[in-house]
Amino acid sequence: MLKCKDIIKSYNGHRVLNGVSLDISKGEFVVILGASGSGKSTLLSVLSGLERADGGAVECGGANLSELNDSQLTAFRRDKIGFIFQQYYLLSHLSVQNNVKMGADLVGNKDYVKIIEAVGLGDKLKSRPPQLSGGEQQRVCIARALAKNPEILFLDEPTGALDEKTGREVLDYIIKFKAERGITVIMVTHNENIAETAETVVRMNSGKIVETRKNAKPKTAYEIGW
């Protein structure tokens, strides 16, 4: 489904990714752990096509991202990828419905309101982001990403700014959506406990993968510590 081999990425002469290789199967839930500066968020950006690698190859569904031109890479991100950041990046002047509609319109999805209702915001359709709590705004971000019907969902610290109750709710919804739709989920987090919900755990240090392990029986969002 998604494979990278010998990925190298540098910023201002500093190598952030140093020969990273990873193979992710369709429908897999992967959590990437590591201290700040370990390269995990940069790896997420390269795997999703948000940034180009300086060396190595990233393949998704048979396509080599390094061989795509800018317009082809944009089409790949539009058609295949959903991305949820720790920062919400919502348009404050638009309603919840219209923020999510922006993602849905990219792929012609007319049923996006069902996703808003599924994340528990059916009564907030006309509300604007400044009127919502942090957890509610993050759920809008999730709905916007899922409204694209992505094949792969990338998440960069999606619960990092949330309290425990809201964080568990957000994580629970992501896990359930993944199971229902069979999508691939790749999440970067500092929260070691969240790794217990994944099928595969990848640990990074100094721009390299230092450990990859499988969870025989992944836990639910309500079975882990926080």
Sine and cosine of phi, psi and omega as CSV:
sin_phi,cos_phi,sin_psi,cos_psi,sin_omega,cos_omega
0.00,0.00,-0.85,0.53,0.00,-1.00
-0.66,-0.75,0.81,-0.59,-0.08,-1.00
-0.62,-0.78,0.70,-0.72,0.14,-0.99
-0.79,-0.61,0.52,-0.85,-0.05,-1.00
-0.65,-0.76,0.83,-0.56,0.10,-1.00
0.81,0.58,0.71,0.70,-0.03,-1.00
-0.96,0.30,0.75,-0.66,0.07,-1.00
-0.83,-0.56,0.71,-0.70,0.06,-1.00
-0.55,-0.84,0.76,-0.65,-0.01,-1.00
-0.78,-0.63,0.47,-0.88,0.11,-0.99
-0.78,-0.63,0.83,-0.56,0.03,-1.00
0.77,0.64,0.67,0.74,0.05,-1.00
0.99,0.14,-0.06,1.00,0.02,-1.00
-0.98,-0.18,0.84,-0.54,-0.03,-1.00
-0.98,0.18,0.88,-0.48,-0.04,-1.00
-0.99,-0.12,-0.61,0.80,0.10,-0.99
-0.89,-0.46,0.77,-0.63,-0.14,-0.99
-0.81,-0.59,0.97,0.23,0.06,-1.00
0.97,0.22,0.75,0.66,-0.04,-1.00
-1.00,0.08,0.76,-0.64,0.07,-1.00
-0.79,-0.61,0.68,-0.73,-0.07,-1.00
-0.39,-0.92,0.62,-0.78,0.00,-1.00
-0.80,-0.60,0.88,-0.47,-0.07,-1.00
-0.87,-0.49,0.78,-0.63,-0.04,-1.00
-1.00,0.08,0.37,-0.93,0.05,-1.00
-0.88,0.47,0.72,-0.70,0.03,-1.00
0.99,0.16,0.08,1.00,-0.05,-1.00
-0.99,0.11,0.54,-0.84,0.11,-0.99
-0.95,-0.31,0.91,-0.41,-0.07,-1.00
-0.89,-0.46,0.76,-0.65,0.11,-0.99
-0.93,-0.36,0.75,-0.66,0.02,-1.00
-0.94,-0.33,0.86,-0.52,-0.02,-1.00
-0.94,-0.34,0.33,-0.94,0.07,-1.00
0.36,-0.93,0.42,-0.91,0.03,-1.00
-0.93,0.36,0.25,-0.97,0.09,-1.00
-0.84,0.54,0.72,-0.69,-0.02,-1.00
1.00,0.04,0.05,1.00,-0.02,-1.00
-0.98,0.21,-0.27,0.96,0.03,-1.00
0.96,-0.27,0.05,1.00,-0.12,-0.99
-0.92,0.39,-0.68,0.74,0.01,-1.00
-0.94,0.34,-0.57,0.82,0.06,-1.00
-0.91,0.41,-0.65,0.76,0.05,-1.00
-0.87,0.49,-0.67,0.74,0.03,-1.00
-0.86,0.50,-0.68,0.73,-0.01,-1.00
-0.91,0.42,-0.62,0.78,0.00,-1.00
-0.95,0.31,-0.67,0.74,0.00,-1.00
-0.90,0.45,-0.56,0.83,-0.05,-1.00
-1.00,0.05,-0.10,0.99,-0.01,-1.00
0.99,0.11,0.13,0.99,0.07,-1.00
-0.94,0.34,-0.51,0.86,0.07,-1.00
-0.72,-0.70,0.45,-0.89,0.05,-1.00
-1.00,-0.06,0.61,-0.79,0.09,-1.00
-0.96,0.28,0.47,-0.88,0.09,-1.00
-0.99,0.16,-0.41,0.91,0.02,-1.00
-0.37,-0.93,0.33,-0.94,-0.05,-1.00
1.00,0.00,-0.16,-0.99,-0.08,-1.00
-0.65,-0.76,0.59,-0.81,0.12,-0.99
-0.85,-0.53,0.85,-0.53,0.00,-1.00
-0.90,-0.44,0.68,-0.73,0.04,-1.00
-0.64,-0.77,0.88,-0.47,0.01,-1.00
0.85,0.52,0.53,0.85,0.01,-1.00
1.00,-0.01,-0.16,0.99,0.01,-1.00
-0.99,-0.11,0.70,-0.71,0.07,-1.00
-1.00,-0.05,0.94,-0.34,-0.09,-1.00
-0.87,0.49,-0.50,0.87,-0.02,-1.00
-0.94,0.35,-0.31,0.95,-0.01,-1.00
-1.00,-0.09,-0.08,1.00,-0.01,-1.00
-1.00,0.10,0.62,-0.78,0.11,-0.99
-0.98,0.19,0.03,-1.00,-0.12,-0.99
-0.88,0.48,-0.66,0.75,-0.02,-1.00
-0.94,0.34,-0.59,0.81,0.05,-1.00
-0.93,0.37,-0.61,0.79,0.02,-1.00
-0.93,0.38,-0.62,0.79,0.07,-1.00
-0.89,0.46,-0.67,0.74,0.03,-1.00
-0.90,0.43,-0.62,0.78,0.05,-1.00
-0.87,0.49,-0.75,0.67,-0.01,-1.00
-0.90,0.44,-0.62,0.78,-0.01,-1.00
-0.92,0.40,-0.68,0.73,-0.16,-0.99
-1.00,0.01,-0.44,0.90,-0.16,-0.99
-0.92,-0.40,-0.42,0.91,-0.28,-0.96
-0.90,-0.43,0.64,-0.77,0.25,-0.97
-0.88,-0.48,0.63,-0.77,-0.06,-1.00
-0.72,-0.69,0.77,-0.63,0.04,-1.00
-0.85,-0.52,0.85,-0.53,-0.03,-1.00
-0.98,-0.18,0.25,-0.97,0.12,-0.99
-0.92,0.39,-0.65,0.76,0.11,-0.99
-0.97,0.23,0.56,-0.83,-0.19,-0.98
-0.98,0.18,-0.59,0.81,0.01,-1.00
0.79,0.61,0.66,0.75,0.09,-1.00
-1.00,-0.06,0.46,-0.89,0.06,-1.00
-1.00,0.06,0.92,-0.39,-0.17,-0.99
-0.91,0.40,-0.39,0.92,-0.03,-1.00
-1.00,0.04,-0.10,1.00,0.00,-1.00
-0.97,-0.23,0.48,-0.88,0.06,-1.00
-0.95,0.32,0.21,-0.98,0.10,-0.99
-0.81,0.59,-0.74,0.67,-0.03,-1.00
-0.85,0.52,-0.69,0.72,-0.06,-1.00
-0.97,0.25,-0.49,0.87,0.11,-0.99
-0.89,0.45,-0.69,0.72,0.00,-1.00
-0.95,0.32,-0.57,0.82,0.01,-1.00
-0.87,0.50,-0.50,0.86,0.02,-1.00
-0.86,0.51,-0.67,0.74,0.05,-1.00
-0.94,0.34,-0.66,0.75,-0.03,-1.00
-0.90,0.44,-0.61,0.79,-0.05,-1.00
-0.91,0.41,-0.41,0.91,-0.01,-1.00
-0.90,0.45,-0.46,0.89,-0.04,-1.00
-0.84,-0.54,0.16,0.99,0.04,-1.00
0.95,0.32,0.49,0.87,0.00,-1.00
-0.99,0.14,0.89,-0.45,-0.02,-1.00
-1.00,-0.06,-0.15,0.99,-0.09,-1.00
-0.98,-0.21,0.43,0.90,-0.12,-0.99
-0.92,0.38,-0.42,0.91,0.00,-1.00
-0.89,0.46,-0.52,0.85,0.04,-1.00
-0.88,0.48,-0.57,0.82,0.01,-1.00
-0.95,0.32,-0.63,0.77,0.06,-1.00
-0.87,0.49,-0.68,0.73,0.04,-1.00
-0.91,0.42,-0.60,0.80,-0.04,-1.00
-0.92,0.39,-0.48,0.88,0.03,-1.00
-1.00,-0.01,0.18,0.98,0.11,-0.99
0.99,0.12,0.40,0.91,-0.04,-1.00
-0.87,-0.49,0.41,0.91,-0.01,-1.00
-0.87,0.50,-0.44,0.90,0.01,-1.00
-1.00,-0.06,0.12,0.99,-0.03,-1.00
-0.88,-0.47,0.30,0.95,-0.10,-0.99
-0.82,0.57,-0.63,0.78,-0.08,-1.00
-1.00,-0.08,-0.07,1.00,0.01,-1.00
-0.96,0.29,0.46,-0.89,0.07,-1.00
-0.97,-0.24,0.41,-0.91,-0.07,-1.00
-0.75,0.67,-0.67,0.74,-0.01,-1.00
-0.89,0.46,-0.29,0.96,0.01,-1.00
-1.00,0.01,-0.03,1.00,-0.09,-1.00
-0.96,-0.29,0.41,-0.91,0.13,-0.99
-0.96,0.26,0.17,-0.99,0.03,-1.00
-0.87,0.50,-0.68,0.74,0.01,-1.00
-0.90,0.44,-0.62,0.78,0.02,-1.00
-0.92,0.39,-0.64,0.77,0.04,-1.00
-0.90,0.44,-0.63,0.77,0.03,-1.00
-0.91,0.42,-0.58,0.81,0.05,-1.00
-0.93,0.38,-0.52,0.85,0.11,-0.99
-0.90,0.44,-0.67,0.74,0.03,-1.00
-0.88,0.48,-0.67,0.74,0.02,-1.00
-0.89,0.46,-0.73,0.69,0.00,-1.00
-0.88,0.48,-0.65,0.76,0.00,-1.00
-0.89,0.45,-0.67,0.74,0.01,-1.00
-0.93,0.38,-0.67,0.74,-0.05,-1.00
-0.96,0.28,-0.41,0.91,0.02,-1.00
-0.91,0.42,-0.29,0.96,0.08,-1.00
-0.98,0.18,-0.11,0.99,-0.09,-1.00
0.79,0.61,0.82,0.57,-0.09,-1.00
-0.95,0.30,0.43,-0.90,0.13,-0.99
-0.99,0.15,-0.52,0.85,0.00,-1.00
-0.76,-0.65,0.76,-0.65,0.05,-1.00
-0.94,-0.35,0.85,-0.52,0.04,-1.00
-0.97,-0.25,0.70,-0.72,-0.02,-1.00
-0.73,-0.69,0.82,-0.57,0.00,-1.00
-0.94,-0.33,0.98,-0.20,0.00,-1.00
0.78,0.63,0.80,0.59,-0.10,-1.00
-0.92,0.38,-0.34,0.94,0.00,-1.00
-0.94,-0.33,0.09,1.00,-0.13,-0.99
-0.87,0.49,-0.54,0.84,-0.05,-1.00
-0.97,-0.23,0.19,0.98,-0.09,-1.00
-0.96,-0.27,0.47,-0.89,0.12,-0.99
-0.95,0.30,0.19,-0.98,-0.11,-0.99
-0.85,0.53,-0.74,0.68,-0.06,-1.00
-0.87,0.50,-0.75,0.66,-0.02,-1.00
-0.93,0.36,-0.61,0.79,0.02,-1.00
-0.88,0.48,-0.68,0.73,0.04,-1.00
-0.90,0.44,-0.66,0.75,0.00,-1.00
-0.88,0.47,-0.70,0.71,0.00,-1.00
-0.90,0.44,-0.73,0.68,0.00,-1.00
-0.89,0.46,-0.66,0.75,0.01,-1.00
-0.87,0.49,-0.68,0.73,-0.02,-1.00
-0.91,0.41,-0.65,0.76,0.01,-1.00
-0.88,0.48,-0.70,0.71,0.00,-1.00
-0.89,0.46,-0.68,0.73,-0.01,-1.00
-0.92,0.38,-0.65,0.76,0.01,-1.00
-0.90,0.43,-0.65,0.76,0.04,-1.00
-0.87,0.50,-0.68,0.73,-0.01,-1.00
-0.92,0.39,-0.64,0.77,-0.04,-1.00
-0.94,0.34,-0.65,0.76,-0.11,-0.99
-0.99,-0.13,-0.25,0.97,-0.02,-1.00
0.94,0.34,0.43,0.90,-0.01,-1.00
-0.99,0.13,0.29,-0.96,0.09,-1.00
-1.00,0.01,0.72,-0.70,-0.02,-1.00
-0.83,-0.55,0.78,-0.62,0.03,-1.00
-0.79,-0.61,0.90,-0.44,-0.12,-0.99
-0.84,-0.54,0.74,-0.67,0.16,-0.99
-0.99,-0.14,0.72,-0.69,0.01,-1.00
-0.43,-0.90,0.44,-0.90,0.16,-0.99
-1.00,0.01,-0.27,0.96,-0.10,-0.99
-0.98,0.18,0.97,-0.25,-0.04,-1.00
-0.87,0.49,-0.52,0.85,-0.03,-1.00
-0.91,0.42,-0.58,0.82,-0.02,-1.00
-0.88,0.48,-0.48,0.88,0.01,-1.00
-0.85,0.53,-0.42,0.91,-0.01,-1.00
-0.94,0.33,-0.25,0.97,0.01,-1.00
-1.00,0.00,-0.19,0.98,-0.08,-1.00
-1.00,0.00,0.33,-0.94,0.11,-0.99
-0.99,0.11,-0.54,0.84,0.01,-1.00
-0.75,-0.66,0.70,-0.71,0.02,-1.00
-0.88,-0.48,0.80,-0.60,0.01,-1.00
-0.89,-0.46,0.78,-0.63,0.02,-1.00
-0.92,-0.40,0.73,-0.68,-0.02,-1.00
-0.90,-0.43,0.46,-0.89,0.10,-1.00
-0.42,-0.91,0.77,-0.63,0.05,-1.00
0.80,0.60,0.68,0.74,0.10,-1.00
0.98,0.19,0.19,0.98,-0.01,-1.00
-0.76,-0.65,0.43,-0.90,0.16,-0.99
-0.99,0.12,0.85,-0.52,-0.05,-1.00
-0.96,-0.29,-0.22,0.98,0.01,-1.00
-0.37,-0.93,0.66,-0.75,0.17,-0.99
-0.71,-0.70,0.81,-0.59,-0.01,-1.00
-0.63,-0.77,0.33,-0.94,0.00,-1.00
-0.95,-0.32,0.57,-0.82,0.16,-0.99
-0.99,-0.13,0.88,-0.48,-0.02,-1.00
-0.90,0.44,-0.59,0.81,-0.01,-1.00
-0.65,-0.76,1.00,0.01,0.01,-1.00
-0.85,0.52,0.60,-0.80,-0.01,-1.00
-1.00,0.00,0.26,-0.96,0.09,-1.00
-0.99,0.12,0.15,-0.99,0.01,-1.00
-0.91,0.42,-0.32,0.95,-0.05,-1.00
-0.98,-0.22,0.03,1.00,0.03,-1.00
-0.98,-0.19,-0.21,0.98,-0.05,-1.00
-1.00,-0.06,0.31,-0.95,0.16,-0.99
-0.97,0.23,0.12,-0.99,0.00,-1.00
-0.66,-0.75,0.00,0.00,0.00,0.00
